[in-house]
Amino acid sequence: MTAVEPQATVEITVDGAAVQARPGEMLIEACERSGTYIPRFCYHSRMSPVGMCRMCLVEVDTGRGFALQPSCMVPVSEGMEVSTESEVAKKAQDGVLEFLLVNHPLDCPVCDKGGECPLQDQTMAYGPGETRFVEEKRHFAKPVAISETVYLDRERCILCDRCTRFADEVAGDPLIHFMGRGNHTEVNTFPDEPFASYFSGNTVQICPVGALTAAPYRFKARPWDLTETLSTAWVDSVGARVAVQASRNRVLRVLGTDADAVNWGWLTDKERFGFEALNSAERLAAPMLRDPAGIRAPEWRAAGWGEALDRLADAVGAAPPERVAVLGGARLTNEAQYMWAKLAKGVIGTDNVDAQLGDGLDPAVVLGLPRAAIDDACRPGGTVVLVGPDPKEELGALYLRLRHAVVYDGVKLVEVTPCETGLSHMAKYSLHPRPGTTAQLIRALVLATDPEIVEAAESDVILDKLAAGEKLLEAEELRELLGAADALGVDAESIKSAARALAVAAGEVTVVLGRSSLAEGAEVVEAAAAELSALPSVRFLPALRRGNVMGALEAGLAPGLLPGRTELDDAEDLGPTVAAWPRLPEAAGLDAAGVLRAAARGDIDVLVLVGADPLNDFVDRDLAYRGLRGAALVVAVDLFLNDSSTLAADIVLPAAGPTECDGTFTNLEGRVSPMSRKVTPPGTARPDWMIAADLAERLEPGSAEGLDSPEAIRAEMARVSEVHASLTEESLKASPVEGVLLRPAREAAGEAGGWRRSGRPTLGRRPAGRTVPATGPAGGEDALGGAPDGSFLLVATRTMYDDGTMLRHCPSSRGLAPAASARINPDDLASTGTGEGAAVRVVSDFGHIEATLAADAGVPTGSLRVNWLAPGAPANSLIATGTDITVVEVEAR
Amino acid sequence: MGTPSATGGHPAPLPDRSAGAGYIQHAPGYVHNDGPKLITGRFVHEDSFTLERSVATGGYEGLRAALEMTPAAVHDEVRSATLLGRGGAGFPAGVKWGFLPPGKHPYYLVVNGDESEPGTYKDRLLMERDPHQLIEGCLIACYALGLQQCFLYVRGEMAVAQERIAAALNEAYEAGYVGRGICGTDFSVDIVMAWGAGAYIVGEETALIESLEGRRGMPRLKPPYFPAAVGLYGQPTIVNNVETLSNLPWLMVNGADAYKGHGSESSPGTRMFAVSGHLRRPGVYEVEHGVTTFRELIYGDNFCQGIRDGHELKMFIPGGGSAPWFFPEHLDLPLEARPVGAAGSMLGSGAIVIMDDTTDAVKAAWRVVKFFARESCGKCTPCREGTTWLEQILRRILDGEGRPSDIDLLLDIGDNISPGPYPAAAHNGQEAVPFPPRQTTICPLGPSAVAPVVSTIRRFRHEYESKITRRDPIPIEVAVAGAGR
């Protein structure tokens, strides 16, 4: 972090007292910081002021006498005198309050907002005791469902412009607007166009009256019956801060908390309403077994914890360590992850542990690259390179931050993704390389940031002159790449312009790095990262999606890793871990794909799924199926039965959900923030750390001694892991909202980014030496030139809503998962022999799904995009691990 | 919002008034009379809106004269002529032009033809009957300021004006007066016509710019105080009234000194006044600015020729529906912004509405308030809720459901929209409260609705009281002119 420069201040006088204000700051903010709260309805610190409600009128004198001014619209200036209490100001505010109440229904007793309503509070504090309005109030039909979850009561609406401003300014989904005029002005959607925004729930939170309500909370509770705790959203890796509110041991509402470094108070609807799944009646409430005699028979039987854990401990004890594997763990708190890492690696002694299911990145890449915080990426004037997933679909709160940075703070966005994303229309350069060629395109971009190389690559004469020079090879390489527009799918001019932007931005580049298509191998992204790390002072923001996946990697839930980014084969660093752990794995183990392959061969005796559903989440459905079938004993630790555990589990252990246990969460920037227990788990479900500790004690008495609380586990983590050393109870308490940012250990030690990959991706050489299986329709080298006629290169992208287990149990979002669609460029429609909207079968060498054909100009020609985990059409049945690209054909059905 | 006019609604041939024919049987239009004709000179011709007639009667001579000069000299000429804006605020056009920040190109000129102030219909006549004069004025302004793009925003309901301006623009483009290389010089301007969707508030210049950009016509927040700093599409923009620009051709041909030979020293030139109501000869008159008094305009033989037979003046609105009302004792004020403002009202857009002794003060006030309640854009609370509330109370009083507390309530609501003593004319021994009013609203529309209420309560409180107590009903059923539909 750069040091905060000392700021000049502006001195103003508020009600006779001198106040130091920040230059350019609005009066209402300066007054509030100095302790004078000016009432307001339309003003919101995260949106531009509009001065519409007029509630914040105060008397301001800037040298020409006192005049009424809306304090939300007046920037402070030196010597400004403000009177918030004068007769004139009070009269104006009272007048505005009365005007607002003129048509506002007095239905507070049945209004959800009653008890936490700014209008009600203002009226109670300052308003008249009796109305002078004897006429009929304004009437509208109510409520109007403006989206699947949000209801609008236009009679209560005071037209503050907060929701409409949010939709337009913050979310970029201007689907609600003012209509009509004068006293008949109303907020509404356009005819037949619902407020279908991923962020619609925020409007409910910022509505200053009860005009907007959301289905999950409507008529559920009174605000004064709710208790609240600060926690962290768990559905994705952004780690948005939330307030979890509950009544009678049931979570009823989740609100966004304004963490300046993270989510600015905004949430996606998935984060906001995701708690509904935790209240589902289908939650696992007791351990369940399927008897060995009737193994994999459909009959479950509830069991006690003792019996279930004994049976698991017996099975693990009987198996050689390398025949035990643990998959998953990204759902867990940091403390639970540490306990599971300790159980697997330190007690059982297996390194076959992976929190990612083939849909992430190599932990060495994620942990080794110089890390950027969200604030670094969004710093005004910077440049962001997106080589990763569509943030709008996968990391909603990050999308809002990036969108704000690009739209309002002049951040330049260069996007290198296989298809258009939610950010494309605001990107400065939007490059869509053919699937599999991302690394080559990035190589070309990085080379082209050097004008000498560009000049040399484009001129034969200079090339000759440079013959003896060191840039010759680079120039020749760039010439080859620029000439391969067809293979890359991006023309030379676009590459050169984008490269110029990167060159100008030297030192201020943040790469948002992740898997932009799950049909493209992780190696492609990793090779691209290696190229980008050559840019000066570049930083990376890992866009891994899975909840607490960063915490899992830091805790060592990955093959070859121990807590705190210590590598298993790095003998000298192992000291602290050895001291706390009974033993260590003898050799580096298998990743998720390796585990499933081994299981399919019959080489895994115990497979533990900790909040994992390989059948739906692993990139290769066929391998996941064979692995689950092949493992001798499958154990699931989860909130629900999912497709994988229903198929194969022998033991199911119910775990406590995110609002049911204490702990901490590490977000994608490495920021650790608390997760808090608000309610008790259903039945006998237990926190994951407790399950791991219990098992560890059974397997190795004393190994979990003293580890009887998240705090105790955290203390051991701080001892064992250098990275977590800064994570003390004091540091967490000192920053309850923002959390504690863990810095990469090597960086902290003064070393530059610790990870470099040596191989250079070039045309004709596959990154990381992987090849398309020889059986594939597009063998070897040809693939870079595009798919054969009539077939497409597959792009698989996630959508905000899908058929995931949690969303299935979430009533408000259950119907929102889009059906499977096969999206191709309109120019490609003819080659399919069928038309838009046709029911088709998408076929690869490995499987097929049924989908609806859609024309989408955001998909480059030659590519076909499917949505991941669509209901009834899992895209992972098309993909095999070990392939960088997948070729598919479209058949009419 | 005028009463039905002979020219309104259809492009029928206009009656020949070249002889200065006297009493107009039907609703008011332009009345030709003796006196200097700076901008209405061409109105006597039936085909005044054609390029042929325009050129035959000196059209585009002002443009040619301007093109002979440097742009700065044209600007200086306008500045030294003290051409006051005719939209309502009366700000000198030459000074306004000077607010354009240097070097922030492109600049835009926007012509405010959204004339909708109750009682005003002068710009409409200028657009319908001499569109070429307006186009010429635009060109002169563009030349003086170095602009290349002009937007002519015409009120949505003025179909004839739109048709005639469109036809005139086509003619002018074809004849080389507009477009690339005007009159053989390298001066090029494009003029585009846009039209509104029927909102009064779009007459406010920042709301007009919003509308022109394709958004809801709602006033922008200030600062910046002038579109000259941040206007259309965020660029420096000059917004001028139709009549202001229509003055430019004459000014260019005859020079600033000749211009200052008309009108008073502080308000030179002539000005068009739309006089309506209970008059013998209502209509639009071009009169000497700042010299003529209300009495001359209303009673003069050359003008309106007095109140209709058998009746006396009760009250009048001196400057469009937004202005606080005047009474017979104000008749001797000159038609000039400053003295009218000091007396507690404004000259505004040049609309004078005369009400005689048959007018029900409460009902007249209600009618004007109803207009503003209907036209409130809904953006800020005091205007959106307050104007409708005022209207509902007045309606209730008219319906015989008034309460004794209503009069104070009306005044207090008015005070919450426009705090402090509301501008009002002096009478009954009270001091005049000068214009303009203070406001809790974003734009002056809210206070405009307060004007008739405060004016009538101050003067005719007994009428309110008698309606509320139902002691002495005043059985008046006379349409209030100038208050619209």
Interface residues (C-beta under 8 A of the other chain):
Chain A: P49 V50 G51 M52 C53 R54 M55 L57 A67 L68 M73 V88 K91 A92 D94 G95 V96 E98 F99 L100 V102 N103 R132 F133 V134 E135 I158 L159 F178 G180 R181 G182 N183 H184 T185
Chain B: A199 R216 L221 A373 R374 E375 S376 C377 G378 K379 C380 T381 P382 R384 E385 G386 T387 T388 W389 Q392 I393 R396 R403 S405 L409 I413 D415 N416 I417 P419 G420 R438 Q439 T440 T441 I442
